[in-house]
Structure formats: structure tokens, C-alpha cells
Amino acid sequence: MTQSLSAEKLHFTTKLAYGAGDFGPAITANILVFYLLFFLTDVAGVPAALAGSVLMIGKIFDAINDPIIGLLSDRTRSRWGRRLPWMLAGMIPFALLNSAQWLIPDFSDDRLTNQWGLFAYYVAIAMAFNLCYTTVNLPYTALTPELTQNYNERTRLNSFRFFFSIGGSILSLILYILIAAGLPDRPQAQFAQLGVMVSVLSLSALLWSALRLQEKGKDPILSPGLRRRLAPLLMTAGMTLIALAIARSLNLLGGSGFDYISFFLILLGLIWGGFGFTLRDSAVEEHLQKIENSPNPEATESLPLLKQLKIAFSNRAFLFVIGIYLCSWLAVQLTASILVYFVVSWMGLSEQQSGTIALAVQGTALVMLFIWQALAQFLDKKVIYFLGSMVWMGAEVGLWLVQPGQVALLYTLAIFAGVGVSVAYLIPWSMIPDVVDLDELNTGKRREGVFYAFMVLLQKVGLALGLFLVGLTLEASGFIARIPGEPIPIQPDSALWAIRFAVAPLPAFFLLGGLVLAIFYPITRAVHSDIRQQLQARHQKTL
């Protein structure tokens, strides 16, 4: 008898370890979204058009490698499963390349020659980094439908994921604020140290997730005996790092009080301690021990790429989810990438305050994640998305109208924006496993990697073009890039208008498109329940 889907609930430590897997990619991606364009133009001295081109080329290459990695992940066969080996293989180069993209090499004494040298360097790093990012993150995201087929449990699982994702984003912003305060007027040193610290935290969190989780019907990477031996070592190391940070903060070790180094040590200690805790309390997931109904890689390997594409894009529900996700993340990332310019050039605030405003957005999104997750137990996912997006659009209107000096209003708008940003994290990714179930009902095969890959592919292509156009618009509007070592220049009115347009009306336009698509999304709670009942009946017939 096939185990009831209602019983496919995951233990707390499993969900905790799964959530940790998104901490690493989240903190790197968050710093990139908020500060890479600013870093290129105002720290490295790359012209805005070239900086926008760096982001576009990196994202387009990222989009190209997504379906390839997704397909290879679906085809992978190992004793540990299809996804976890990819995460392990990609995490070390991922961390190293993240550090490299925040460095500023010197190629020539001639300013123009040096700019083109920097452009080539950052393009190469962006392409290599995005390849490793996909290698780590895409197989991770495809684990969701494999860990549980329970409708509500998938939403809970994604809540843990985005708790770490949004939490990581918040912590990375706090780390940036502390580094900026600890290294004033030294932007190159700020971003170099930020890159190294974020890389170490990312690698630690990815190891936690990959070494603790187990794929359905496969062996865990760490045996139970090895888990028991490693658990106390990791917990001791975590507590030692936290104790060291406290000692530094109290000036017991010659420190200068609580600073960015102390904060980094606390974060690293919590990750290692959490890793050890989940290894010590490694609850056995009975439904993951069973090999029945586990996806068959050979079923995917028998289909060529073009045929899989045809099947994926013939899934009407999948097209709606792609559109919703594309619209949501264009709104998120366009606003985030231009926010620092808006705060500094339009509002007249410091670079450090851009971090606190971003923190208000992400902090609210983290709190709202739990509220939306609770409401999702009673409301359809598309209803949750609609409610959050309406609040978000109101905040975008306010950003267009806010004037210099209205700092309190700016923070209020940031809080309202966070209410909507949380649904952009939670809802589209909670919809994709339901789409995978529908595809299995229609085709008899499961292709998580293909669906996840092409969802992200279109999002990245759209984002790449959007960021490229932002860079071109800034350049065409007369935006003045800062000369390294010089104060931030005063921007002309045309550049200020372009910055305001990119931070408010443009994201609002994409949000409106997402709202329209959400209204017509076809998989409700009742529809998904019917899909799962049909699949369960089919599985029972094959036993």
C-alpha cells in the first residue's frame, strides 16, 4: 500500500536543513542585486552602459545554462540521488568566484584601457559565477517536490526555505552596514571584505543542507554513525565562534567593541551549531526511505531536449507560473538594483542608509512570510499573491511621489513594499511543485529539473534585458559615474528622473501583469487535490 500523502510530513530538523540550503545563494544574490551595479559604476569606475552590459551578459549566460543543468540533474544517477551531488560539486567554486567579483584589479594606467579591462574581467567572472550558482541552486530548488508531495507541507517547506532566504538577505545587509561603518571612506576594502565573508557563510550553509538531507529512496551522504560523530564537533565549534565574538565585543581580546568581525563570527557560529544540531537529531523520514514512486531518471533520458521543452511549455499552468514569477522578480530586482542610487542621489541620504532601507523591506518580508504561510492554509495561493501584490503596488506609487527630506515616509513605504515582496518569494515557488504533479498526471513522468530550469531561464532573460536597459537609460540620461576615490557626483535632473522611473513606475507595471496572470492561474487547492488523488490511484495500480 502506498503511504498516504497526508502522512508525508517532514520533521523540523529536515525542514531546517532544507531551508539552510537557500541561505548561501540568497546572501550572495541579495548583495549582488542591491550593490553590484553601484559597485561597478561608483567603486570600480565602470561606465553605466558597460556596467549594465556586464549584468546582462552574466544573466543571459546564466539563463542559457539553466536548462542544461536542469536536464543533466534530471538524468543524474548516483547512490545519493540526482540533486545533492550537483550541490556538492558546485559549492566551492561558487564561493571562490563570489569573492573574486568584488575585487578591482588594475589593468592599465590609462583610464579608458583600464575600464575595458575591468569590463572583460567582470564579464568573465559573471559568466563563471552564474554557472556555479546554477549548479548549486537549481538542483536545490528541484528538491522540494521530491521531499514531500503533501500540498500544505510544500508550502511549509518553502516557508523554511524563504525564512533562510529573506533572513539571509537581511543579515547580509546588516553585515554590509557594519562593514561600511567599520571601514568608512574605503569602499574598495568594504566590498572586498564583504565578498570574502559572504562566501564563507554561503559555503558553510550549503554544506549543512547537502550533507544533512536525503533524497527519496537514496542513501544519505553521511552515514548515521558519521553524523553522530560530527554533530558534537560542529556544535562545539559553533559555540566557540560565538563565545569568541562575545569576547571581542566586550573588549576582552583587544577588540573595539561589537563590529562586523564579531557579527560575522556569530553568524558562522550559528550556522555550524545549527548544522551540528540537525545532524545530532537526524529524524528518519519514513516516506523518504521507500523507493516506490521515486522518479525514474531513465524516463527523462529517453526524451530529447526539444521534446521536453514542448511538453513543459504545453503545460498551461506552467506558463502562468512563469509569467507570475517573471513579473514578480523583475519588480523586486529592478527596484533593488536602483535603490542605492535613489537613496543617495534623489533622497540625499548616505550609502549606508540604503542598507537600512533595504533592511526595512526585507525585515517586513520575513515577518509577513509567516503570516502569508498561515493564511495559505485556508486561501488559495493565487489569492495570497493577489493580496500581497496590491499592497506592494501602492508602495510603488508612493516611491514615485516621495520627495527629498521625507525620510519617515520613505521607511514607511519600504515596510509596505516588504508586505508584497514576501509573496514574490513564497507563492511562485510553491506553485511549481503543483505544476510538476500535473505534468506527471499528463505524461507519467516527473521532470522537476526541466520545469525549474525553464522557469528561471525566462526570468533571467527578462531580468538581463531589464538591467541592460536600466544601464543604457542611466547612460543616456546623463548619469555621472563616480571617479574612484572621489565624492559621489551631483546628478542632472534627467538622470534623477530616470532613477525615479526605474524604482517605481516600471516595477509597478510588471506587478500589474503578475496580478492579471494570478487571476487566471488554474490550479486551485481543489484542483490539486484531485490531481494527487488520481496520481495516488495510478501508483497503487502499478504495485
N, C-alpha and C positions, 0 to 999 in steps of 0.2 A: 504494500500500500504506500503510495506517495505521501510524504509528510504534508500535512495541511499547511497552506500558505500563511494562515493566520498565526502559525507557530514559528514562522521564520523570523523571529525577533532576535536581535543581536545583543550581546552583553555590553555593559557600559565600557569595559576596557577595550573591546573590539572597536566600538564606535569612536572612542577616544583616540586610538591608534590610527584609525582611518582618517579622522579629522586632522591629525597632525601632518598627514601627507600633503595637505594643501597649504600648510604654513610656509614651507620653503618657497614654492613658486609664488605664493601671494606676496611675501615681503619683497622679493626681487621685482616682481611685476609692479607693485604699488610704487616703489621708489622710481622705477623707470617711467611709469605713466605720469607721475607728478613732476619729476625733475629732469628727465633725460633731455627733453627739448631745451629746457632752460640751461642745463649743464653745457650742452653743445654750443648754444649761442652766447651765453653770458659768462661762462667759465673757460671753456676751451677756445672760444673765439671763432667758431664756425658760422658763416653767414646763414641767415634763417632759411633761405631756399635750399642750401646744401644740407642743413640740419634736418629739414623736413624730408629730404630725399633719403637720408640715412634711415629714418624711421620707416619710410615707405618701402625701401628695398628690403630691409630686415623683415617687415611684416609679410610682404609678398612671398619671400623665400620661405618664411615660416608657414604660410598658407599652403605652399606647394608641397612641403614635406609632411604636412599633417595627414593627408590620405595615404601616403606611402607608409608612414609609421603605423597608422591605424590598421592598414591591411596586413603589414608584417606582424603586428601584435596579434591580430586575429589568427594568423597562420602558425604562430609560435607554439611549439610543443616542448614541454620540459616537465620534470617531476614536480616543479614548483608552480606550474601554471603558465598562463600566457602573458600576464601583465607585470608581475613583480620582477622577473629577470630584466626587463627593459628599464625599470626604475633603478635597479642596482647598477646597471651598465652606464647609465647616463648621468648619475648624480655628481660624480667627482669632476668631470669636465664642465658640467653645468656650473658648479661653484667657482671653478677657476676662471671661466670666461666672464662670469658676472663681475668678478673683481677687476678683470682686465678692461672692461668697458668704462670704468670710472677713472682710468689713468689718462694722462695727457702727455704723450711722447712728443719730443721736439725733432722735427724732420729738417728744418732749414731756418736760417736767419732771415730769409726773405718771407714776409708775411703771407703773400699770395701762395707761394710754393708750399709753405707750411700748412696753410688751410687745406689745400688739395691733398697733402699727405695725411692730415688728420681725417679728412673725408674718407680716403681709401681705408685707413686703419679702422675707423668706426663702422664702415660698411662690412668689412671682413669679420670684425668681432660680432656685429649684429647677426650676420648670417650663421656663424658657428654657434653663437649662444642660443639663437632661436631653434636651431636643430636639436641641441641638447635639451632645451626647455620642452620641446615636443616629446622627445624620447622619455623624459621623466613624467611629464604632466598628462599626456594623452592616455597612456596605459592606466595611470592612476584614476582618472575620471571614469574610465570604462569599467572599473571595479564595482561601481555602485549596483548595477543590476545583477551582478554575479554574487554579491554578498547576501542579498535578500530580494525576494520577489513580492514582498508584502507592500501594498500601496502606501499605507501610513508610515511603515518603517523606513521606506526610502526617503520620505520627507524628513523624518527624524535624522536619518543618516546624513542627509545633505545639510541639516541644521548643524550637526557637529562639524562637518566639513567647513561650512561658511562661518561658524564660530571661530575656527582657527584662521580662516582666510581673512575675515574682517578684523579679527583680533590681531593677526599678524600685520595687517595694514596699519592699524592703529599704533602698534608697538614700533613699527619701522618709522613712522612719523615722529613718535616721541624720541626715538634714537637720533633721528636727524636733527630735531630741535636741540637736544642736549649736545650733540657734536658741534652744531653751529654756535651754541653758547660757549662751549669749551675751547673752540678754535676760531675766535672772532676774526673777521677780515682775512681769513685764509681759506677761500672756497676750494682751491685745489686739494689741500690737505683734508678738508671736511669730506669731500666726496670720495677721496681715495680710502680713507679710514672707514667710511660708511660702506663702501663696496666690500671690503675685507670682512667686516663684522657681519654684514648681511649674508655673505657667502658661508661663513662658518655656521651661523644659525640655520640656514637653509639645509645644508648638508646634514646636520645633526637631526633635524626634524624628518627629513626624507629617510634616513637610516631607521629611525624609530618606526615609521609606518611600514616600510618594506620588510623589515625583519620581524615585525610583530604579526602582520596579517597573514591569512592563509586563504588561498583560492579554493573554490568548491571542488571537492574530490581530489585535491592535490596535497603533497607533503608541505608542511611549514618549512621555511628556510632554516630556522633554528629549531633544533630538536628540543623536546621538553626538558631534558637534562641540561642542555646548554643554556636554556632560558633561565632555569633556576640558578645556575652558577653566575650568569651575567647580571641578573637583577640586583643583587646587593652591591655589586661593584659600581653599577651605574647610579644607583640611589646614593651611595656614599660620595661618589664624585660630584653629583648634583648638589648635595648638601654642603660639600666643601667649597664649591664655587660660590654658593650663596653666602656662606659664612665669610669668605674672603671679601665679597662685595660689601657686606655689612662692616667688616673691619676697616676697609678703605673709607667708607662713608663716615665712620666715627674717628677718622684720622689716626687709627691705631697702627697703620702700616705706612705712615708717611704720605697718605693721600691728601687730597684737597677737598674733602667732603664728598657728597654724592655727586657723581659726574657720569659722563657717558660710558666710561670704562666699568664703573660699578653696575650701571644699568645693563650693560652687555653681559657681564658675568652672572647677574641674576637671571636673565633670560636663558642663557646657556645652561645654568644650573637647573632651572625648571624643566627644560627640555630633557636633559639627561635623567633627572629624577622621575619625570613622567614616563620616560622610556622604561626605566627600571621597574616602576610600579606596574605597568601593563604587562611586563614580562613575568613578574612575580605572581600576578593574579591573572594568568592566561586562561580564561574560561574557555572550555571546549564548546564550540558551536556545532551542535549535533547535525544540523542540516548541511553544514559545510564538509562534514566527514563523508557524506554519501556521494557516490559518483553518478547516481541516477539523474537523468535530466541535465547533466552538465553539458555545456556547449561542445560540439564536435568540431575541432579545427579543420578536419578534412572536408566537412560540408562547405566551409568557406573557401578552402583552397581550390575546390573544383570549379569555382566561378571566376572568370576573368574580371579585371578591374572595371571595364566599361559596363559589363552586365550588372555588377554590384552597384555601380552608380545609377544605372537605370532603375534598379529595384528601390534604392534608397530614395531617389527623387520622385518615384511614382507613389510614395507614401505621403498622402495629402497632409496628415497630421504633422509629419516631419517638416514639411515646407512651412507650416505655420510656426513651429518652434524655432526654426532657423530665422524666420523674419522677426519674431519677438526678441530673440537673443541679439540679433544684429542691431536692431533699433535700440535696445536697452544699453548695450555696451558701447555703441557709438556715442550715446548721450553721456555715459559715465566717463569714458576715456577722453573724449573731446573736451569736456569740462575740466577734467583733472589736468590734462596736458597744458591748458592755457591758464589755469587758476593762478599760478605764481605770477604770471605777467599781469593778470587782472588785479591781484592784490597789491603788487609793487607799483605798477605804472599808472593804474586808474585810481585805486583807493589811497595810494601814497603811504602804504604800510611797509614794514620790513620783510625781507625774505623769510626770516624766522617765523613771522606771524602767518605766512602762507601755510606753514606746517600746522599751526594751531587751528586754523580754519578748516583745513582738510581733516584734522583730528575731530572737529565737531561733526563733520559729515559722517566719518567712519564710526565714531563712537555711537552716534544715534542709530546708524545702520546695524551695529552689533546688538544694541538693546532691542530694536524692532524685530530682529531676526527671531527672537524667542516669541514675541507677540504674534507675528505672522505665522510662525510654526504652530502655535496653539490654535489660531483661527483656522488653519488648514485642516484641522481635524473635523471641522464642520462645514467649511466652504470649499467650493471647487478652486483649483489652483488658479484658473484664469480670473476668478473673481478677486482673489488676493492681489494678483498682478494689477488689475484694473484700479483697485482702491489705492494701492501704493503709488502708481504712476500719476494719478490725478493730483495727489499732494505734491509730488515731485514737479509736475508741470507748473503748479502755482509758484513754487520756489524759483523756477527758471524765469518766470515773468518778473518776479521781484529782483533777481540779479540784473536784469536789463534796466530796471528803474533806479536801483540803489546809487547813491551819489557819494563822492569822497567826503569823509567825516562821519558817515552813518555806520560806524563800526558795529554798534549793537545790533542794528538791523541786518548787517551782513552775517553776523554769527547766528541770528535767528533764522535767516534763510538757509544757512548751512545745515542747521538742525532739521528743518523741514525737508531739505533735499535728501538727508540721510534716511528719512522715513521711506522714501521711494527707492533709494539706491539699494536697500536691503532686499526688495522684491526682485531686482535685477540679478542679485546673487542667487537667491533661493529658487525662484519659480522656474525659469527655463531649464535649469539642470535637473529639477525634479520632474519635469515633463518628459525628458529624453528617455528614461527607462520605460515609461509607458509606451512610447513610440516603438522601442525595441520589442516590447511584448506584442504589439500589433503586427510588426513585421514577421515575428515568429509565427503568429497565427496565420498570416497570409502565405508564408513561404516554407515554414517548417524548419527554418534555420535562424540562428542568433548571430548578429553581426554588430556587436556593441562598438567595436573599434571603427567600423566604417561610418556608422551614424555619428559618433562623437567627433570623428575626424572632419567630416564634411560640414558639420555644424560650425566647428571652429574655423574651418577653411574660409567659408564665406564671411564670417565675422571679421577675420583678419584681413581679407582682401578689401572689404569695405572700410575697415579702420585705417589700413595703409593709405588708401586713396584720400580718406578724410584728413589724416595727419599731413600728407603731402600738400593738400590744398591749403591747410592752415599755414604751413611754412611758406608757400607761394604767396598767400594772401598777406602775411606779415611783411614779406619782402616787397611786394607790390605797393603796400600801403605806406611804405617809407619807414618801416621799423628799423631802429638803430641798434645794432648788436653792440654789446659792451666789449671794449678792448680789455683783454686780460690784465688785471691789476688796477684798472681804472674804476671810478664810481659808475653806478648804473645811469645811463643817459636819460634825459627827459624825452619822451616820445612825442611825435607830432600828433595833431588831432586825428588825422587819417588812420594812424596806427592804433590809437586808442579806440576808435570806432570798430576797427577790425577785431581787436581783442574782446570788446564787449559783445560783438555779434557772435564770436566763436564760443563764448562762455554761456550764452543764454538762448537767443532765438534759434540757433542751429540745433542744439541738443533738444529743445522743445519740439521742433519739427519732427525729429526722429521718435521722440516719445509718443507723439500723436499717432505715428504709423504703427508703433507697437500696440497701442490701445485698440486700434481698429482690428489688428490681427488677433488680439486676445479675445475679442468678442466672438469671433468665428472659429476659434480653436475647438476641434470636435471631440476630444477625449475628456469627458467628464468623469466624476467618480463612478457613476453608474455604468458608463460605457467600459471603463477599465475593469470593473468587477466582472462584467460579462466576458471580457477578453480572457481574464485569468481563469474563470470557470471553464471556458472552452479549452484552454491550454491544459488545465489540470485533467479534464476528461480525456483529452488526446494522450497525455502521458500515461494515464492509468491503463489505456487500451494497449499500449506498447509493452507493458510489464508482463 
